[in-house]
Each structure stands twice: as C-alpha cells, then as structure tokens.
Amino acid sequence: MGETDVDGPNGAGGSDGFWDASRCVGTPHYPPRCPRFVSKDGRGLVVRPYDDADRDALAEMYRDYDPDARSMGLPPERGPRIAEWLATLVDRGRNFVAVADRGIVGHATYVASDDPEPELAVFVHQDSHDRGIGTELCRHVAADAADAGHEALVLHVAPENQRAVHVYRELGFETVTSDSTDAKMRLDLTSPVPPAARPTTRPESQG
C-alpha cells in the first residue's frame, strides 16, 4: 500500500485541504490502511498506532469521557482506574488512536495480542461521535490483526445497542453463540470481508 506525500504543519495537503489519499487502497484481506482519514464532517485526522508519548493525552480523553456514553462498565470513570486500565491494554494488547487538531479523540485496542482471536474494543470521545471515526479505528485494528496472523477478532456489545451492532455487521462481524448476556460478535480474518469494511478512495473501486 502506498500513500501520497503531504505538507503543512499537521501533515495536511492535497486538493481537499487535507491530503490526497488516492493511493491509499485496501484489499479483501485488510492490509495496513492509509493513516490519513477525513471524517464525515470534513475534519482531517490521523489514525495510527499508539505511542508511549500518547499516554497522558489518552488518559485525558477518558477523564473527559461522558459517563452516559460508557458501556458495560467501560471505560472506567476514575483517574487511577483509567491509568491502571490503560496500562493493561498497552502491556497486553495492540492499540490505535485517532488524532485530530485538538488531540486524541478516539482509541481502539485488541487484547491479548498473543491470542489467536483477541477481543476488540473501541471508544470515541462524545464530541466526535457519528463521524465515522470509530469505524475507521476498527478497520485499522482489523488490518493490524490480520497482518499479524490472527484468525479472528471478537467483541462484546450490549444487545440493545443495535446501532453499534449494525456498524459491526457492516464491517463483517457476525453474531456467534455465547454464554454471556452480552451479544458476542466475531470477524473472520482468514476470509474476504464485505466491500463496506474496506473502502478505498478510488470511485471505481467502491462496491
């Protein structure tokens, strides 16, 4: 996969005012994706692997996370618990962040990184909901997990959260049997996924 050169103080360039991503393409098996991303409201972001230098900014995002947006007890509400939780995710999993001009606005992880079918979790700050950021984070996680040789990703979602269930289904996740009261979904990384889960910026490639 290739990507175009960019310019500007935030790595932004191209005719759209952010960058030209026309060379960023996907394949049926989720190769690594272009890090540059334009949200549904026209904002330029970068989705990239987490770095240790992101720890404070990511913790700050979670400290400002709306308690009403929490699901199944996550993310934790208090500072010390947030720090402990993030340390576990960093130590045991693979993590990605979505970065906008005002800092980190989203986070996705899969844990444990040595599990053939690790568990996916994704969180987007409430001020950045409904802009496609969580979906793009999921695509990057799936790309990374597939590239690392994982067989599948799994996740748990509250059954009443049908909006999230719909998004995950579009990404190729299927509901599977589980003893949990939550809905369990699985994405097979050994088979091609739906076109909606791997869009490109080339109109002729959409399908």
N, C-alpha and C positions, 0 to 999 in steps of 0.2 A: 504494500500500500504506500502511496506517496501523498505528499501534500505540498501546496504552493508556498512560496516564500511570503512572509508578511512583514509589515513595517508598523511604525507608530509606537508610542510609549507603552502601550499594553499589548504589543504584538498584533495590532489590528491593521488590516489593509484590505485592498480589493475594492471592486466597484460597488459593493453593497455597503461600504462604510465600515465593515468589519474585516472581512477577508474573503478571498476567492477559494472556496473549498471544492472546486470542481474535480480535483484529482483525488479526493478522499472517497474511496469506494469500499463497499462491503462484498462479501461472498456468502454463499449459503451456509458456511460453517463458522461465521463470526470471527473473522480475523481481527487483529487490532484495528481500532477505529480512529478516525481523524479526531484530534483533541479539540479542535475548534468547532464551536456549536453556536447557532443562532436560535434563541428561544422563540416561542410563539408570539411574544410581544416585541420581537425585534432586537432583543439585547444580545450582545456578543459575550459568550462565556468560553471558558476552557474547562474541559473535563479531563482530569489527569490523575495518575497515581498519587496517593497520599505521601507526604514527606514529613519527617520529624519536625521540620520548621512550621508545619501546619497545626501542631497540637493545640497551641493557645487559641488560635483563631477558630478552630473547630469546636473546642470546648466553649468558646464564647457563643457560637451559633446555638449550641444546645442549651446554654444557660438562658438564652432569649427565646427558646422554643415554647410555643403556646401549649400549655398543659392539655387543652381540649383537643389538640392535634395528636396527642400520644395514643399509641395503640398497643394493647396487650402489655402495658407496663413499660413501654419503651418509647423514647429514650428516658433514662432516669431524670428525676426532677431536680435533685440537689447537686451542688458543685462537687463535693467529694465523691459522690456516687458516679457522677458523669466522668470524672477523671479516672476512676477505677475501671469503669466500663470501657472507656476508650482505650486504656492501656491493654485490656484483654483483647479487644478487637485488633489492635496493632500487633500485639505479640503473636496471636494465633491465626489471624486472617490476612486477607488482601483487601486494601481499602482504596477508594477513589473519592475525589472531591470535585465539586462543581464550583468554579471561581468566577465571580462577576466583578464589576468595577468596585463594588463595595465590600468585596471579600468573599469568603466561603458561604455559599447558600445551599449546598446540598452535599450529601455523603452517602456512599453505598459501600457495602462490605460483603465478603463471603467468608464464612468460618465453618470448619477449620480448613486451613489451606492445604492440609495433607489428607483430607477426607475425599474419597472418590466422588461423593455427592455433597459438597458443602452447602450451608444454608445462606441464602441471600437476605439482606435487609437493606432498605433504602429509606432515607429521610431527607426531606426538603423543608427549609425554613418556610413558615406560613406566608411570609411576604412574597414568596416565589412559587407558590402553588399554581397549578393549572397552566403551566407554561412549557410542558414537555421536558423539564429538567430531570425529573425522576426517571422518566422513560429512557432518556439518553444515558443516565448513570447506569441503569440496568443493562443497556446494550454494551457499555464498556466492561462491566463486570462479566457479562456472558462472554465477550470477546477474550478477556483475560483468562477466564476459567477454561474455555475451550482450548486456547493456545497452550495452557499449562497441562492439558491432557485429562482434565476432569471429565467424568462420564455424564454428569448432570448437575444442575442446580436445583435446590428445593427451597421452599419458603412456606411460611405460615401466615395466614391472613384471617381477620375476623370475617365470618361468613356474611354478616350484614353489610360489610364494606364492598358492595357489588361494583362500585366504581373502580376500586383497585383490582378486583377480580377480573373485570373486563379488560383493563390495561394489561394485566399479566397474560391473559389469554391471547391478546393480540401479539404479544411478544413470543408466543409459542408454548407457554406453560399450560399444563393440563392438570386437572384435579385428580388426586390419587387417594386411595384409601388410607385412613389414619385413625389411630385410637384417640387422638386429640379432639377436643371440642372445636378447635380452630380448623379452618379449611387448609389442607396441605396441597401444594401445587408443585409440579416438577417440570423442568425444562431439560429435555434430552439433548445433550451437546454432541452426540455422535451422529445425528441426522440433520438434514437441512431444516431451517426454520422458516416461518412464513415471511414473505417479502416485507410486510409491515414492520417486522422486527429488525430488518437490515436495510433500511432505505439508503440510497445514495443521493448525491446532489445532481446527478445527471438525469434529466427528464425522461430520456429514452430507456433508462434502467428501472424506472418505477413500475410496479406491477402489483 
